[in-house]
Amino acid sequence: MNIKINSNKLIFLSLLSLCLIQYYLFKSFVKYEIINFYPANYDQTSYLLLVYHLFENIKTSGFHTIFLPGDILPTGILFPLQALLSFFILGANRFSALLPNFLYFIIMQITVFFTAKKLFGSYSYSFILLGLILTLNTPFWSGGIVDFRMDFLAFNLYGILTCLFLLSQNFLLRQWVIYLALTVVLLILLRFITFIFLLPIACFLVIQFTYSYRLRQNIQDKLCAKKRLINLLIFFSIILIFIVPCFIITGNELYQYYVISHLSEKQFRSVAHHSIWQFIKFYPTVIKNQHIGHMGKIAIKLLIAFAFLTLILRQIISFKKNYFLYRPITMMDLFTLLLLIACPILILMLDPVVSFVVCGIVGIPLLLLLVSLFFYMTYPLTIYWPLPLNIVASFILILGLIYQWQAYVIHREKDQTLKDSANITQLYENIGNYAIQHHWSDIKLSMDFVTDYLNYGSFITLYYEKNGKLLTILTERMGSDLFSPLSKEQALASLKASNVVILTVGKFPDKKQAFFPGIQSIAYFRPQLAQYTTQHFSYFGHYVFKGYEHNVYVAR
């Protein structure tokens, strides 16, 4: 008996299976290796604190608290709101906070998959692109899929809007232009800095379409250019309706974060470049090594090798000149992809505070450009002889799945890391429980060493996730002022105002581990701090983690 399976159903089942496999890996990883650990890096901690506070305020005071002053996130107004939506559905925890990352990743993959089918006419190219996406290191690096920051959301949305750029045939098809405008609005409201990335792209397109309208002689070309200009006007109108009010509301916060904060942190967050050439190659090198990664480079090399072999074979075999069976990706599309890649990188180069994470946003347009060039090199030989292309597509997809499995399953935390995390969690729980038992209204905390696992944000976050109670912690000068040197008098004043003190015993972080001046300056008067603390505070406990020993003291 012959069993016939509809090809569309087979494609649907394949995509569904891939999504379910990724969800299982993601959920397992978050459950075993994220939820029980402190949130790495300061940005993630600050964002978690914001949404946990908002969630608790909404529960006690109502939804209007979202709009109260002080709760506006300068980097992206919608970012905490979508996490809140996840909290109300699944509860306030780290998995709920990270789930939007996974959902955006899946939506982006599906969008790229069907866009590739539309552009290249074959699902083989779609599976090649899907496999390349799965081999990327971006989801598993800093700011990735298990990191509660907006970088990974921006990466996915930028990939989606890249697809909509191409589907709109560069603003020719109005329906896709409207979808594109709404996606751009969502991206900007999730991460305001992307507005700066997209502005020069829009300016280039205005110049290009105006040039075509004014100078082209062909009537059809002039009509297309006119239609594109009208659609571009509609595109700008939709964006401005949503964006301008938000920029007015958050103008001061944006200025403080992107101007004042960046300038004050320049010497600590920038990377020293010894030459102009090193500065120019900084972001391309980061994209190649950190965002594409080892498995991605293997997949790309395989694709390039197959493309050149096919190109040689195509020169041997004669084809008709007009061999395209449908509208292929055009030179204008390739130019748009180049703009979508180059503009963010050039904008980032103007910022003295360079970022290893933000440049990953160009990953999807980069892969689309690569596959577009691959298409031109292999077509139409792959249509008349599809088997080799299907084999390459299958192999790259398998590489992607292997890398996903490796990234989620193989990189298990070591026993010492698990032990350190347990000790850190125990430290926070013991102090929090003590404060609650003694009916403290808040914890006034001083520390001589601050890092991503030892700070007030990790304290509040972990205690809330473990116990469901949001502590009020006020950090004194010693433990909060990282960017300016601290005098002995200022440190002692901080201790006097505190009811909890955490001091490092024995080995103290050197400049490599703690490069902030606020921590470095403490090294010169640590004995005096220890003497004052033992005289005026009660010993609470001794904790060892991350290779350092810490004594905890509480107010008498």
MOKAFEN-V54995 format. One record per residue. N is the residue number from 1. SS is DSSP state (alpha for helix, beta for strand, coil for the rest). OMEGA is omega as a letter, one per 20 degrees, with the letter a starting at -180 (* if undefined). Layout:
n=N ss=SS omega=OMEGA
n=N ss=SS omega=OMEGA
//
This chain:
n=1 ss=coil omega=r
n=2 ss=coil omega=r
n=3 ss=coil omega=a
n=4 ss=coil omega=r
n=5 ss=coil omega=r
n=6 ss=coil omega=a
n=7 ss=alpha omega=r
n=8 ss=alpha omega=r
n=9 ss=alpha omega=r
n=10 ss=alpha omega=r
n=11 ss=alpha omega=r
n=12 ss=alpha omega=r
n=13 ss=alpha omega=r
n=14 ss=alpha omega=r
n=15 ss=alpha omega=r
n=16 ss=alpha omega=r
n=17 ss=alpha omega=r
n=18 ss=alpha omega=r
n=19 ss=alpha omega=a
n=20 ss=alpha omega=r
n=21 ss=alpha omega=a
n=22 ss=alpha omega=r
n=23 ss=alpha omega=r
n=24 ss=alpha omega=r
n=25 ss=alpha omega=a
n=26 ss=alpha omega=a
n=27 ss=alpha omega=r
n=28 ss=alpha omega=a
n=29 ss=alpha omega=a
n=30 ss=alpha omega=a
n=31 ss=alpha omega=a
n=32 ss=alpha omega=a
n=33 ss=alpha omega=r
n=34 ss=coil omega=a
n=35 ss=coil omega=a
n=36 ss=coil omega=a
n=37 ss=coil omega=r
n=38 ss=coil omega=r
n=39 ss=coil omega=a
n=40 ss=coil omega=r
n=41 ss=coil omega=a
n=42 ss=alpha omega=a
n=43 ss=alpha omega=a
n=44 ss=alpha omega=r
n=45 ss=alpha omega=a
n=46 ss=alpha omega=r
n=47 ss=alpha omega=r
n=48 ss=alpha omega=r
n=49 ss=alpha omega=a
n=50 ss=alpha omega=a
n=51 ss=alpha omega=r
n=52 ss=alpha omega=r
n=53 ss=alpha omega=r
n=54 ss=alpha omega=a
n=55 ss=alpha omega=r
n=56 ss=alpha omega=r
n=57 ss=alpha omega=r
n=58 ss=alpha omega=r
n=59 ss=alpha omega=a
n=60 ss=alpha omega=a
n=61 ss=alpha omega=r
n=62 ss=coil omega=a
n=63 ss=alpha omega=a
n=64 ss=alpha omega=a
n=65 ss=alpha omega=r
n=66 ss=alpha omega=a
n=67 ss=alpha omega=r
n=68 ss=coil omega=r
n=69 ss=coil omega=r
n=70 ss=coil omega=a
n=71 ss=coil omega=r
n=72 ss=coil omega=r
n=73 ss=coil omega=a
n=74 ss=coil omega=a
n=75 ss=coil omega=a
n=76 ss=coil omega=a
n=77 ss=coil omega=a
n=78 ss=coil omega=a
n=79 ss=alpha omega=r
n=80 ss=alpha omega=a
n=81 ss=alpha omega=r
n=82 ss=alpha omega=r
n=83 ss=alpha omega=r
n=84 ss=alpha omega=r
n=85 ss=alpha omega=r
n=86 ss=alpha omega=r
n=87 ss=alpha omega=a
n=88 ss=alpha omega=r
n=89 ss=alpha omega=a
n=90 ss=alpha omega=a
n=91 ss=coil omega=a
n=92 ss=coil omega=r
n=93 ss=coil omega=a
n=94 ss=alpha omega=r
n=95 ss=alpha omega=r
n=96 ss=alpha omega=r
n=97 ss=alpha omega=a
n=98 ss=alpha omega=a
n=99 ss=alpha omega=r
n=100 ss=alpha omega=r
n=101 ss=alpha omega=a
n=102 ss=alpha omega=a
n=103 ss=alpha omega=r
n=104 ss=alpha omega=a
n=105 ss=alpha omega=r
n=106 ss=alpha omega=r
n=107 ss=alpha omega=r
n=108 ss=alpha omega=r
n=109 ss=alpha omega=a
n=110 ss=alpha omega=r
n=111 ss=alpha omega=r
n=112 ss=alpha omega=a
n=113 ss=alpha omega=a
n=114 ss=alpha omega=r
n=115 ss=alpha omega=r
n=116 ss=alpha omega=r
n=117 ss=alpha omega=r
n=118 ss=alpha omega=a
n=119 ss=alpha omega=a
n=120 ss=alpha omega=r
n=121 ss=coil omega=a
n=122 ss=coil omega=r
n=123 ss=alpha omega=r
n=124 ss=alpha omega=r
n=125 ss=alpha omega=r
n=126 ss=alpha omega=a
n=127 ss=alpha omega=r
n=128 ss=alpha omega=r
n=129 ss=alpha omega=r
n=130 ss=alpha omega=r
n=131 ss=alpha omega=r
n=132 ss=alpha omega=r
n=133 ss=alpha omega=a
n=134 ss=alpha omega=r
n=135 ss=alpha omega=a
n=136 ss=coil omega=r
n=137 ss=coil omega=a
n=138 ss=alpha omega=a
n=139 ss=alpha omega=a
n=140 ss=alpha omega=r
n=141 ss=coil omega=r
n=142 ss=coil omega=a
n=143 ss=coil omega=a
n=144 ss=coil omega=a
n=145 ss=coil omega=r
n=146 ss=coil omega=r
n=147 ss=coil omega=a
n=148 ss=coil omega=r
n=149 ss=coil omega=a
n=150 ss=coil omega=a
n=151 ss=alpha omega=a
n=152 ss=alpha omega=r
n=153 ss=alpha omega=r
n=154 ss=alpha omega=r
n=155 ss=alpha omega=a
n=156 ss=alpha omega=a
n=157 ss=alpha omega=r
n=158 ss=alpha omega=r
n=159 ss=alpha omega=r
n=160 ss=alpha omega=a
n=161 ss=alpha omega=r
n=162 ss=alpha omega=r
n=163 ss=alpha omega=a
n=164 ss=alpha omega=r
n=165 ss=alpha omega=a
n=166 ss=alpha omega=a
n=167 ss=alpha omega=r
n=168 ss=coil omega=a
n=169 ss=coil omega=r
n=170 ss=coil omega=r
n=171 ss=coil omega=r
n=172 ss=coil omega=a
n=173 ss=coil omega=a
n=174 ss=alpha omega=a
n=175 ss=alpha omega=a
n=176 ss=alpha omega=r
n=177 ss=alpha omega=r
n=178 ss=alpha omega=r
n=179 ss=alpha omega=r
n=180 ss=alpha omega=a
n=181 ss=alpha omega=r
n=182 ss=alpha omega=r
n=183 ss=alpha omega=r
n=184 ss=alpha omega=r
n=185 ss=alpha omega=r
n=186 ss=alpha omega=a
n=187 ss=alpha omega=a
n=188 ss=alpha omega=a
n=189 ss=alpha omega=r
n=190 ss=alpha omega=r
n=191 ss=coil omega=a
n=192 ss=coil omega=a
n=193 ss=coil omega=a
n=194 ss=alpha omega=r
n=195 ss=alpha omega=r
n=196 ss=alpha omega=r
n=197 ss=alpha omega=a
n=198 ss=alpha omega=a
n=199 ss=alpha omega=r
n=200 ss=alpha omega=r
n=201 ss=alpha omega=r
n=202 ss=alpha omega=r
n=203 ss=alpha omega=r
n=204 ss=alpha omega=a
n=205 ss=alpha omega=r
n=206 ss=alpha omega=r
n=207 ss=alpha omega=a
n=208 ss=alpha omega=a
n=209 ss=alpha omega=r
n=210 ss=alpha omega=r
n=211 ss=alpha omega=a
n=212 ss=alpha omega=a
n=213 ss=alpha omega=a
n=214 ss=alpha omega=a
n=215 ss=alpha omega=a
n=216 ss=coil omega=a
n=217 ss=coil omega=a
n=218 ss=coil omega=a
n=219 ss=alpha omega=a
n=220 ss=alpha omega=r
n=221 ss=alpha omega=r
n=222 ss=alpha omega=r
n=223 ss=alpha omega=r
n=224 ss=alpha omega=r
n=225 ss=alpha omega=r
n=226 ss=alpha omega=r
n=227 ss=alpha omega=r
n=228 ss=alpha omega=r
n=229 ss=alpha omega=r
n=230 ss=alpha omega=r
n=231 ss=alpha omega=r
n=232 ss=alpha omega=r
n=233 ss=alpha omega=r
n=234 ss=alpha omega=r
n=235 ss=alpha omega=r
n=236 ss=alpha omega=a
n=237 ss=alpha omega=r
n=238 ss=alpha omega=a
n=239 ss=alpha omega=a
n=240 ss=alpha omega=r
n=241 ss=alpha omega=a
n=242 ss=alpha omega=a
n=243 ss=alpha omega=a
n=244 ss=alpha omega=r
n=245 ss=alpha omega=a
n=246 ss=alpha omega=r
n=247 ss=alpha omega=r
n=248 ss=alpha omega=a
n=249 ss=alpha omega=a
n=250 ss=coil omega=a
n=251 ss=alpha omega=a
n=252 ss=alpha omega=r
n=253 ss=alpha omega=r
n=254 ss=alpha omega=r
n=255 ss=alpha omega=a
n=256 ss=alpha omega=a
n=257 ss=alpha omega=a
n=258 ss=alpha omega=r
n=259 ss=alpha omega=a
n=260 ss=alpha omega=a
n=261 ss=alpha omega=a
n=262 ss=alpha omega=a
n=263 ss=alpha omega=a
n=264 ss=alpha omega=a
n=265 ss=coil omega=a
n=266 ss=alpha omega=a
n=267 ss=alpha omega=a
n=268 ss=alpha omega=a
n=269 ss=alpha omega=a
n=270 ss=coil omega=r
n=271 ss=coil omega=a
n=272 ss=coil omega=r
n=273 ss=coil omega=a
n=274 ss=coil omega=r
n=275 ss=coil omega=r
n=276 ss=alpha omega=a
n=277 ss=alpha omega=r
n=278 ss=alpha omega=r
n=279 ss=alpha omega=a
n=280 ss=alpha omega=a
n=281 ss=alpha omega=a
n=282 ss=alpha omega=a
n=283 ss=alpha omega=r
n=284 ss=alpha omega=r
n=285 ss=alpha omega=r
n=286 ss=alpha omega=r
n=287 ss=alpha omega=a
n=288 ss=alpha omega=a
n=289 ss=alpha omega=a
n=290 ss=alpha omega=a
n=291 ss=alpha omega=r
n=292 ss=alpha omega=r
n=293 ss=alpha omega=a
n=294 ss=alpha omega=a
n=295 ss=alpha omega=r
n=296 ss=alpha omega=r
n=297 ss=alpha omega=r
n=298 ss=alpha omega=a
n=299 ss=alpha omega=a
n=300 ss=alpha omega=r
n=301 ss=alpha omega=r
n=302 ss=alpha omega=a
n=303 ss=alpha omega=a
n=304 ss=alpha omega=r
n=305 ss=alpha omega=r
n=306 ss=alpha omega=a
n=307 ss=alpha omega=a
n=308 ss=alpha omega=r
n=309 ss=alpha omega=r
n=310 ss=alpha omega=r
n=311 ss=alpha omega=r
n=312 ss=alpha omega=a
n=313 ss=alpha omega=a
n=314 ss=alpha omega=r
n=315 ss=alpha omega=r
n=316 ss=alpha omega=a
n=317 ss=coil omega=a
n=318 ss=coil omega=r
n=319 ss=coil omega=r
n=320 ss=coil omega=a
n=321 ss=coil omega=a
n=322 ss=coil omega=a
n=323 ss=coil omega=r
n=324 ss=coil omega=a
n=325 ss=coil omega=a
n=326 ss=coil omega=r
n=327 ss=coil omega=r
n=328 ss=coil omega=r
n=329 ss=coil omega=a
n=330 ss=coil omega=r
n=331 ss=alpha omega=r
n=332 ss=alpha omega=r
n=333 ss=alpha omega=r
n=334 ss=alpha omega=r
n=335 ss=alpha omega=r
n=336 ss=alpha omega=r
n=337 ss=alpha omega=r
n=338 ss=alpha omega=r
n=339 ss=alpha omega=a
n=340 ss=alpha omega=r
n=341 ss=alpha omega=a
n=342 ss=alpha omega=a
n=343 ss=alpha omega=r
n=344 ss=alpha omega=a
n=345 ss=alpha omega=r
n=346 ss=alpha omega=r
n=347 ss=alpha omega=r
n=348 ss=alpha omega=r
n=349 ss=alpha omega=r
n=350 ss=alpha omega=a
n=351 ss=coil omega=a
n=352 ss=coil omega=r
n=353 ss=coil omega=a
n=354 ss=coil omega=a
n=355 ss=coil omega=r
n=356 ss=coil omega=a
n=357 ss=coil omega=a
n=358 ss=alpha omega=a
n=359 ss=alpha omega=r
n=360 ss=alpha omega=a
n=361 ss=alpha omega=a
n=362 ss=alpha omega=a
n=363 ss=alpha omega=a
n=364 ss=alpha omega=r
n=365 ss=alpha omega=r
n=366 ss=alpha omega=r
n=367 ss=alpha omega=r
n=368 ss=alpha omega=r
n=369 ss=alpha omega=r
n=370 ss=alpha omega=a
n=371 ss=alpha omega=r
n=372 ss=alpha omega=r
n=373 ss=alpha omega=r
n=374 ss=alpha omega=r
n=375 ss=alpha omega=a
n=376 ss=alpha omega=a
n=377 ss=alpha omega=a
n=378 ss=alpha omega=a
n=379 ss=coil omega=j
n=380 ss=coil omega=a
n=381 ss=alpha omega=a
n=382 ss=alpha omega=r
n=383 ss=alpha omega=a
n=384 ss=alpha omega=a
n=385 ss=coil omega=a
n=386 ss=coil omega=a
n=387 ss=alpha omega=r
n=388 ss=alpha omega=r
n=389 ss=alpha omega=r
n=390 ss=alpha omega=r
n=391 ss=alpha omega=r
n=392 ss=alpha omega=r
n=393 ss=alpha omega=r
n=394 ss=alpha omega=a
n=395 ss=alpha omega=a
n=396 ss=alpha omega=r
n=397 ss=alpha omega=r
n=398 ss=alpha omega=r
n=399 ss=alpha omega=r
n=400 ss=alpha omega=r
n=401 ss=alpha omega=r
n=402 ss=alpha omega=a
n=403 ss=alpha omega=r
n=404 ss=alpha omega=r
n=405 ss=alpha omega=r
n=406 ss=alpha omega=a
n=407 ss=alpha omega=a
n=408 ss=alpha omega=a
n=409 ss=alpha omega=a
n=410 ss=alpha omega=a
n=411 ss=coil omega=r
n=412 ss=coil omega=r
n=413 ss=coil omega=r
n=414 ss=coil omega=a
n=415 ss=alpha omega=a
n=416 ss=alpha omega=r
n=417 ss=alpha omega=r
n=418 ss=alpha omega=r
n=419 ss=alpha omega=r
n=420 ss=alpha omega=a
n=421 ss=alpha omega=r
n=422 ss=alpha omega=r
n=423 ss=alpha omega=r
n=424 ss=alpha omega=r
n=425 ss=alpha omega=r
n=426 ss=alpha omega=r
n=427 ss=alpha omega=a
n=428 ss=alpha omega=a
n=429 ss=alpha omega=a
n=430 ss=alpha omega=r
n=431 ss=alpha omega=a
n=432 ss=alpha omega=r
n=433 ss=alpha omega=r
n=434 ss=alpha omega=a
n=435 ss=alpha omega=r
n=436 ss=alpha omega=r
n=437 ss=alpha omega=a
n=438 ss=coil omega=r
n=439 ss=coil omega=r
n=440 ss=coil omega=r
n=441 ss=coil omega=r
n=442 ss=coil omega=r
n=443 ss=beta omega=r
n=444 ss=beta omega=a
n=445 ss=beta omega=r
n=446 ss=beta omega=r
n=447 ss=beta omega=r
n=448 ss=coil omega=a
n=449 ss=coil omega=a
n=450 ss=coil omega=r
n=451 ss=coil omega=a
n=452 ss=coil omega=r
n=453 ss=coil omega=a
n=454 ss=coil omega=r
n=455 ss=coil omega=a
n=456 ss=alpha omega=a
n=457 ss=alpha omega=r
n=458 ss=alpha omega=r
n=459 ss=alpha omega=a
n=460 ss=alpha omega=a
n=461 ss=alpha omega=a
n=462 ss=alpha omega=a
n=463 ss=alpha omega=r
n=464 ss=alpha omega=a
n=465 ss=alpha omega=a
n=466 ss=alpha omega=a
n=467 ss=alpha omega=r
n=468 ss=coil omega=r
n=469 ss=coil omega=a
n=470 ss=coil omega=a
n=471 ss=coil omega=r
n=472 ss=coil omega=a
n=473 ss=beta omega=r
n=474 ss=beta omega=a
n=475 ss=beta omega=r
n=476 ss=coil omega=a
n=477 ss=coil omega=r
n=478 ss=coil omega=a
n=479 ss=coil omega=r
n=480 ss=coil omega=a
n=481 ss=coil omega=a
n=482 ss=coil omega=a
n=483 ss=coil omega=r
n=484 ss=coil omega=a
n=485 ss=coil omega=a
n=486 ss=coil omega=r
n=487 ss=coil omega=r
n=488 ss=alpha omega=a
n=489 ss=alpha omega=r
n=490 ss=alpha omega=r
n=491 ss=alpha omega=r
n=492 ss=alpha omega=r
n=493 ss=alpha omega=r
n=494 ss=alpha omega=r
n=495 ss=alpha omega=a
n=496 ss=alpha omega=a
n=497 ss=coil omega=a
n=498 ss=coil omega=r
n=499 ss=coil omega=r
n=500 ss=beta omega=r
n=501 ss=beta omega=r
n=502 ss=beta omega=a
n=503 ss=beta omega=r
n=504 ss=beta omega=a
n=505 ss=beta omega=r
n=506 ss=coil omega=a
n=507 ss=coil omega=r
n=508 ss=coil omega=a
n=509 ss=coil omega=r
n=510 ss=coil omega=a
n=511 ss=coil omega=r
n=512 ss=coil omega=r
n=513 ss=coil omega=a
n=514 ss=coil omega=a
n=515 ss=coil omega=r
n=516 ss=coil omega=a
n=517 ss=alpha omega=a
n=518 ss=alpha omega=r
n=519 ss=alpha omega=a
n=520 ss=alpha omega=a
n=521 ss=alpha omega=a
n=522 ss=alpha omega=a
n=523 ss=alpha omega=a
n=524 ss=alpha omega=a
n=525 ss=alpha omega=r
n=526 ss=alpha omega=r
n=527 ss=alpha omega=r
n=528 ss=alpha omega=r
n=529 ss=alpha omega=r
n=530 ss=alpha omega=a
n=531 ss=alpha omega=a
n=532 ss=alpha omega=a
n=533 ss=alpha omega=a
n=534 ss=alpha omega=a
n=535 ss=alpha omega=a
n=536 ss=alpha omega=a
n=537 ss=beta omega=r
n=538 ss=beta omega=r
n=539 ss=beta omega=a
n=540 ss=beta omega=a
n=541 ss=beta omega=r
n=542 ss=beta omega=a
n=543 ss=beta omega=a
n=544 ss=beta omega=r
n=545 ss=beta omega=r
n=546 ss=coil omega=r
n=547 ss=coil omega=r
n=548 ss=beta omega=r
n=549 ss=beta omega=a
n=550 ss=beta omega=r
n=551 ss=beta omega=r
n=552 ss=beta omega=r
n=553 ss=beta omega=r
n=554 ss=beta omega=a
n=555 ss=beta omega=r
n=556 ss=coil omega=*
//
